[in-house]
Amino acid sequence: MNLFRFQSLCIAAIIIVLVSACTGDRIPGTSAMHPKAQIDFVKRQLEQDKAPFTAAFGILTEKADAAFGTSHHAVEDFAVPGFYQDKENHRRLSLGLQTDAIGAYSCALVWALTGQSRYADRALYFLKGWATVNKRYSEMDGSLVMSYSGTALLFAANLLKDYEEWNAEDQQQFEWWTRHVFRDAANSIRFRNNNSGDWSRFASLLADVYLEDTADFEENIRLIKSDLFEKIATDGHLVEEVKREKNGIWYTHFSLAPLTASMWVIYNHTGENLFFLEKDGASVNKALDYLLYYNRHPQEWPFFKGPATGHADSRYGFWPANLLEAMRPVYRSTAYETFVAPYRPLVYVAHDFAWVFPSLMPLSLDGYP
């Protein structure tokens, strides 16, 4: 081998090592829930004034516009008592984060679809508020509520990460908060094998995307796989959630929403498809079918007499229709389509944020037309 070729190979090897060192711990893209292909697809539907996109976008815009009329509610210590110990204060102390999170997300999504900078700037207002004021979480449900309500702040942050007007200092502060408060809260409970674990792993994945932390992202994937078929019985019921007496159907939805959202984030950023995992007949698809059947036939629910079900007249949105709307194109289910079609456009802005605008932002595993 001549000297010139040897030197060229050495230089190439050094470049490969340097590139690997710079990118090996990065997660490609920063969109999390909304890949660019999805955003571009929805833009085209809005340009062509297609249903249900136009109506759904109108609702999104209403939510975003409402965020201009409020100040942020960030607190230094996000101290939330256990729900079953103190329901009134649990709800009161959670509401500020929930209001700010949905405001930030709505504004960020309008910006992503329209390019109107005033919406991006308003979303940043809420992100900066929590990043600068909130230093910790505490009490029994501080970590859990941070995980299931704070997700929408991370939806917004991942959409806005490349926004030119988000200055470096504020981004660094938000990164600190994401790492040391939000993800710390999520990771502190992600070992749980019920809905708490599902929400905390979803929250942690969103933080990992923002922080570009591949190692922790992979750990969340490992955790999701590790107990998936301990949670889902062979007939489709969720082992831990059906124990919730009257609220067993609700908690089934409350577990499957973040679990499926985690699978979507994983698919977007790795290409790994967990939606069709199956073991001994148990699967997420079967769990969703089980949820739909008993939400329609609560009198047959075998775990408690007179369980609560979702209602279309809720001011926050109709569960489990929001989840089934999101999963309809994944599983190509005519049953899901039949159930959700009369209620489009579906929006879900209660207190937990996974599938918030499913009629506006459809999923696709096969690419967008």
Secondary structure as a PSIPRED ss2 file (coil, helix, strand):
# PSIPRED VFORMAT (PSIPRED V4.0)

   1 M C   1.000  0.000  0.000
   2 N C   1.000  0.000  0.000
   3 L H   0.000  1.000  0.000
   4 F H   0.000  1.000  0.000
   5 R H   0.000  1.000  0.000
   6 F H   0.000  1.000  0.000
   7 Q H   0.000  1.000  0.000
   8 S H   0.000  1.000  0.000
   9 L H   0.000  1.000  0.000
  10 C H   0.000  1.000  0.000
  11 I H   0.000  1.000  0.000
  12 A H   0.000  1.000  0.000
  13 A H   0.000  1.000  0.000
  14 I H   0.000  1.000  0.000
  15 I H   0.000  1.000  0.000
  16 I H   0.000  1.000  0.000
  17 V H   0.000  1.000  0.000
  18 L H   0.000  1.000  0.000
  19 V H   0.000  1.000  0.000
  20 S H   0.000  1.000  0.000
  21 A H   0.000  1.000  0.000
  22 C H   0.000  1.000  0.000
  23 T H   0.000  1.000  0.000
  24 G C   1.000  0.000  0.000
  25 D C   1.000  0.000  0.000
  26 R C   1.000  0.000  0.000
  27 I C   1.000  0.000  0.000
  28 P C   1.000  0.000  0.000
  29 G C   1.000  0.000  0.000
  30 T C   1.000  0.000  0.000
  31 S C   1.000  0.000  0.000
  32 A C   1.000  0.000  0.000
  33 M C   1.000  0.000  0.000
  34 H C   1.000  0.000  0.000
  35 P C   1.000  0.000  0.000
  36 K H   0.000  1.000  0.000
  37 A H   0.000  1.000  0.000
  38 Q H   0.000  1.000  0.000
  39 I H   0.000  1.000  0.000
  40 D H   0.000  1.000  0.000
  41 F H   0.000  1.000  0.000
  42 V H   0.000  1.000  0.000
  43 K H   0.000  1.000  0.000
  44 R H   0.000  1.000  0.000
  45 Q H   0.000  1.000  0.000
  46 L H   0.000  1.000  0.000
  47 E H   0.000  1.000  0.000
  48 Q C   1.000  0.000  0.000
  49 D C   1.000  0.000  0.000
  50 K C   1.000  0.000  0.000
  51 A C   1.000  0.000  0.000
  52 P C   1.000  0.000  0.000
  53 F H   0.000  1.000  0.000
  54 T H   0.000  1.000  0.000
  55 A H   0.000  1.000  0.000
  56 A H   0.000  1.000  0.000
  57 F H   0.000  1.000  0.000
  58 G H   0.000  1.000  0.000
  59 I H   0.000  1.000  0.000
  60 L H   0.000  1.000  0.000
  61 T H   0.000  1.000  0.000
  62 E H   0.000  1.000  0.000
  63 K H   0.000  1.000  0.000
  64 A H   0.000  1.000  0.000
  65 D H   0.000  1.000  0.000
  66 A H   0.000  1.000  0.000
  67 A H   0.000  1.000  0.000
  68 F H   0.000  1.000  0.000
  69 G H   0.000  1.000  0.000
  70 T C   1.000  0.000  0.000
  71 S C   1.000  0.000  0.000
  72 H C   1.000  0.000  0.000
  73 H C   1.000  0.000  0.000
  74 A C   1.000  0.000  0.000
  75 V C   1.000  0.000  0.000
  76 E C   1.000  0.000  0.000
  77 D E   0.000  0.000  1.000
  78 F E   0.000  0.000  1.000
  79 A E   0.000  0.000  1.000
  80 V C   1.000  0.000  0.000
  81 P C   1.000  0.000  0.000
  82 G C   1.000  0.000  0.000
  83 F C   1.000  0.000  0.000
  84 Y C   1.000  0.000  0.000
  85 Q C   1.000  0.000  0.000
  86 D C   1.000  0.000  0.000
  87 K H   0.000  1.000  0.000
  88 E H   0.000  1.000  0.000
  89 N H   0.000  1.000  0.000
  90 H H   0.000  1.000  0.000
  91 R H   0.000  1.000  0.000
  92 R H   0.000  1.000  0.000
  93 L H   0.000  1.000  0.000
  94 S H   0.000  1.000  0.000
  95 L H   0.000  1.000  0.000
  96 G H   0.000  1.000  0.000
  97 L H   0.000  1.000  0.000
  98 Q H   0.000  1.000  0.000
  99 T H   0.000  1.000  0.000
 100 D H   0.000  1.000  0.000
 101 A H   0.000  1.000  0.000
 102 I H   0.000  1.000  0.000
 103 G H   0.000  1.000  0.000
 104 A H   0.000  1.000  0.000
 105 Y H   0.000  1.000  0.000
 106 S H   0.000  1.000  0.000
 107 C H   0.000  1.000  0.000
 108 A H   0.000  1.000  0.000
 109 L H   0.000  1.000  0.000
 110 V H   0.000  1.000  0.000
 111 W H   0.000  1.000  0.000
 112 A H   0.000  1.000  0.000
 113 L H   0.000  1.000  0.000
 114 T H   0.000  1.000  0.000
 115 G C   1.000  0.000  0.000
 116 Q C   1.000  0.000  0.000
 117 S H   0.000  1.000  0.000
 118 R H   0.000  1.000  0.000
 119 Y H   0.000  1.000  0.000
 120 A H   0.000  1.000  0.000
 121 D H   0.000  1.000  0.000
 122 R H   0.000  1.000  0.000
 123 A H   0.000  1.000  0.000
 124 L H   0.000  1.000  0.000
 125 Y H   0.000  1.000  0.000
 126 F H   0.000  1.000  0.000
 127 L H   0.000  1.000  0.000
 128 K H   0.000  1.000  0.000
 129 G H   0.000  1.000  0.000
 130 W H   0.000  1.000  0.000
 131 A H   0.000  1.000  0.000
 132 T H   0.000  1.000  0.000
 133 V H   0.000  1.000  0.000
 134 N C   1.000  0.000  0.000
 135 K C   1.000  0.000  0.000
 136 R E   0.000  0.000  1.000
 137 Y E   0.000  0.000  1.000
 138 S E   0.000  0.000  1.000
 139 E C   1.000  0.000  0.000
 140 M C   1.000  0.000  0.000
 141 D C   1.000  0.000  0.000
 142 G H   0.000  1.000  0.000
 143 S H   0.000  1.000  0.000
 144 L H   0.000  1.000  0.000
 145 V H   0.000  1.000  0.000
 146 M H   0.000  1.000  0.000
 147 S H   0.000  1.000  0.000
 148 Y H   0.000  1.000  0.000
 149 S H   0.000  1.000  0.000
 150 G C   1.000  0.000  0.000
 151 T H   0.000  1.000  0.000
 152 A H   0.000  1.000  0.000
 153 L H   0.000  1.000  0.000
 154 L H   0.000  1.000  0.000
 155 F H   0.000  1.000  0.000
 156 A H   0.000  1.000  0.000
 157 A H   0.000  1.000  0.000
 158 N H   0.000  1.000  0.000
 159 L H   0.000  1.000  0.000
 160 L H   0.000  1.000  0.000
 161 K C   1.000  0.000  0.000
 162 D C   1.000  0.000  0.000
 163 Y C   1.000  0.000  0.000
 164 E C   1.000  0.000  0.000
 165 E C   1.000  0.000  0.000
 166 W C   1.000  0.000  0.000
 167 N C   1.000  0.000  0.000
 168 A H   0.000  1.000  0.000
 169 E H   0.000  1.000  0.000
 170 D H   0.000  1.000  0.000
 171 Q H   0.000  1.000  0.000
 172 Q H   0.000  1.000  0.000
 173 Q H   0.000  1.000  0.000
 174 F H   0.000  1.000  0.000
 175 E H   0.000  1.000  0.000
 176 W H   0.000  1.000  0.000
 177 W H   0.000  1.000  0.000
 178 T H   0.000  1.000  0.000
 179 R H   0.000  1.000  0.000
 180 H H   0.000  1.000  0.000
 181 V H   0.000  1.000  0.000
 182 F H   0.000  1.000  0.000
 183 R H   0.000  1.000  0.000
 184 D H   0.000  1.000  0.000
 185 A H   0.000  1.000  0.000
 186 A H   0.000  1.000  0.000
 187 N H   0.000  1.000  0.000
 188 S C   1.000  0.000  0.000
 189 I C   1.000  0.000  0.000
 190 R C   1.000  0.000  0.000
 191 F C   1.000  0.000  0.000
 192 R C   1.000  0.000  0.000
 193 N C   1.000  0.000  0.000
 194 N C   1.000  0.000  0.000
 195 N H   0.000  1.000  0.000
 196 S H   0.000  1.000  0.000
 197 G H   0.000  1.000  0.000
 198 D H   0.000  1.000  0.000
 199 W H   0.000  1.000  0.000
 200 S H   0.000  1.000  0.000
 201 R H   0.000  1.000  0.000
 202 F H   0.000  1.000  0.000
 203 A H   0.000  1.000  0.000
 204 S H   0.000  1.000  0.000
 205 L H   0.000  1.000  0.000
 206 L H   0.000  1.000  0.000
 207 A H   0.000  1.000  0.000
 208 D H   0.000  1.000  0.000
 209 V H   0.000  1.000  0.000
 210 Y H   0.000  1.000  0.000
 211 L H   0.000  1.000  0.000
 212 E C   1.000  0.000  0.000
 213 D C   1.000  0.000  0.000
 214 T H   0.000  1.000  0.000
 215 A H   0.000  1.000  0.000
 216 D H   0.000  1.000  0.000
 217 F H   0.000  1.000  0.000
 218 E H   0.000  1.000  0.000
 219 E H   0.000  1.000  0.000
 220 N H   0.000  1.000  0.000
 221 I H   0.000  1.000  0.000
 222 R H   0.000  1.000  0.000
 223 L H   0.000  1.000  0.000
 224 I H   0.000  1.000  0.000
 225 K H   0.000  1.000  0.000
 226 S H   0.000  1.000  0.000
 227 D H   0.000  1.000  0.000
 228 L H   0.000  1.000  0.000
 229 F H   0.000  1.000  0.000
 230 E H   0.000  1.000  0.000
 231 K H   0.000  1.000  0.000
 232 I E   0.000  0.000  1.000
 233 A C   1.000  0.000  0.000
 234 T C   1.000  0.000  0.000
 235 D C   1.000  0.000  0.000
 236 G C   1.000  0.000  0.000
 237 H C   1.000  0.000  0.000
 238 L E   0.000  0.000  1.000
 239 V C   1.000  0.000  0.000
 240 E C   1.000  0.000  0.000
 241 E H   0.000  1.000  0.000
 242 V H   0.000  1.000  0.000
 243 K H   0.000  1.000  0.000
 244 R C   1.000  0.000  0.000
 245 E H   0.000  1.000  0.000
 246 K H   0.000  1.000  0.000
 247 N H   0.000  1.000  0.000
 248 G H   0.000  1.000  0.000
 249 I H   0.000  1.000  0.000
 250 W H   0.000  1.000  0.000
 251 Y H   0.000  1.000  0.000
 252 T H   0.000  1.000  0.000
 253 H H   0.000  1.000  0.000
 254 F H   0.000  1.000  0.000
 255 S H   0.000  1.000  0.000
 256 L H   0.000  1.000  0.000
 257 A H   0.000  1.000  0.000
 258 P H   0.000  1.000  0.000
 259 L H   0.000  1.000  0.000
 260 T H   0.000  1.000  0.000
 261 A H   0.000  1.000  0.000
 262 S H   0.000  1.000  0.000
 263 M H   0.000  1.000  0.000
 264 W H   0.000  1.000  0.000
 265 V H   0.000  1.000  0.000
 266 I H   0.000  1.000  0.000
 267 Y H   0.000  1.000  0.000
 268 N H   0.000  1.000  0.000
 269 H H   0.000  1.000  0.000
 270 T H   0.000  1.000  0.000
 271 G C   1.000  0.000  0.000
 272 E C   1.000  0.000  0.000
 273 N C   1.000  0.000  0.000
 274 L C   1.000  0.000  0.000
 275 F C   1.000  0.000  0.000
 276 F C   1.000  0.000  0.000
 277 L C   1.000  0.000  0.000
 278 E E   0.000  0.000  1.000
 279 K E   0.000  0.000  1.000
 280 D C   1.000  0.000  0.000
 281 G C   1.000  0.000  0.000
 282 A E   0.000  0.000  1.000
 283 S E   0.000  0.000  1.000
 284 V H   0.000  1.000  0.000
 285 N H   0.000  1.000  0.000
 286 K H   0.000  1.000  0.000
 287 A H   0.000  1.000  0.000
 288 L H   0.000  1.000  0.000
 289 D H   0.000  1.000  0.000
 290 Y H   0.000  1.000  0.000
 291 L H   0.000  1.000  0.000
 292 L H   0.000  1.000  0.000
 293 Y H   0.000  1.000  0.000
 294 Y H   0.000  1.000  0.000
 295 N H   0.000  1.000  0.000
 296 R H   0.000  1.000  0.000
 297 H C   1.000  0.000  0.000
 298 P H   0.000  1.000  0.000
 299 Q H   0.000  1.000  0.000
 300 E H   0.000  1.000  0.000
 301 W C   1.000  0.000  0.000
 302 P C   1.000  0.000  0.000
 303 F C   1.000  0.000  0.000
 304 F C   1.000  0.000  0.000
 305 K C   1.000  0.000  0.000
 306 G C   1.000  0.000  0.000
 307 P C   1.000  0.000  0.000
 308 A C   1.000  0.000  0.000
 309 T C   1.000  0.000  0.000
 310 G C   1.000  0.000  0.000
 311 H C   1.000  0.000  0.000
 312 A C   1.000  0.000  0.000
 313 D C   1.000  0.000  0.000
 314 S C   1.000  0.000  0.000
 315 R C   1.000  0.000  0.000
 316 Y C   1.000  0.000  0.000
 317 G C   1.000  0.000  0.000
 318 F C   1.000  0.000  0.000
 319 W C   1.000  0.000  0.000
 320 P C   1.000  0.000  0.000
 321 A H   0.000  1.000  0.000
 322 N H   0.000  1.000  0.000
 323 L H   0.000  1.000  0.000
 324 L H   0.000  1.000  0.000
 325 E H   0.000  1.000  0.000
 326 A H   0.000  1.000  0.000
 327 M H   0.000  1.000  0.000
 328 R H   0.000  1.000  0.000
 329 P H   0.000  1.000  0.000
 330 V H   0.000  1.000  0.000
 331 Y H   0.000  1.000  0.000
 332 R C   1.000  0.000  0.000
 333 S C   1.000  0.000  0.000
 334 T H   0.000  1.000  0.000
 335 A H   0.000  1.000  0.000
 336 Y H   0.000  1.000  0.000
 337 E H   0.000  1.000  0.000
 338 T H   0.000  1.000  0.000
 339 F H   0.000  1.000  0.000
 340 V H   0.000  1.000  0.000
 341 A H   0.000  1.000  0.000
 342 P H   0.000  1.000  0.000
 343 Y H   0.000  1.000  0.000
 344 R C   1.000  0.000  0.000
 345 P C   1.000  0.000  0.000
 346 L C   1.000  0.000  0.000
 347 V C   1.000  0.000  0.000
 348 Y C   1.000  0.000  0.000
 349 V C   1.000  0.000  0.000
 350 A C   1.000  0.000  0.000
 351 H C   1.000  0.000  0.000
 352 D C   1.000  0.000  0.000
 353 F C   1.000  0.000  0.000
 354 A C   1.000  0.000  0.000
 355 W C   1.000  0.000  0.000
 356 V C   1.000  0.000  0.000
 357 F C   1.000  0.000  0.000
 358 P C   1.000  0.000  0.000
 359 S C   1.000  0.000  0.000
 360 L C   1.000  0.000  0.000
 361 M C   1.000  0.000  0.000
 362 P C   1.000  0.000  0.000
 363 L C   1.000  0.000  0.000
 364 S C   1.000  0.000  0.000
 365 L C   1.000  0.000  0.000
 366 D C   1.000  0.000  0.000
 367 G C   1.000  0.000  0.000
 368 Y C   1.000  0.000  0.000
 369 P C   1.000  0.000  0.000
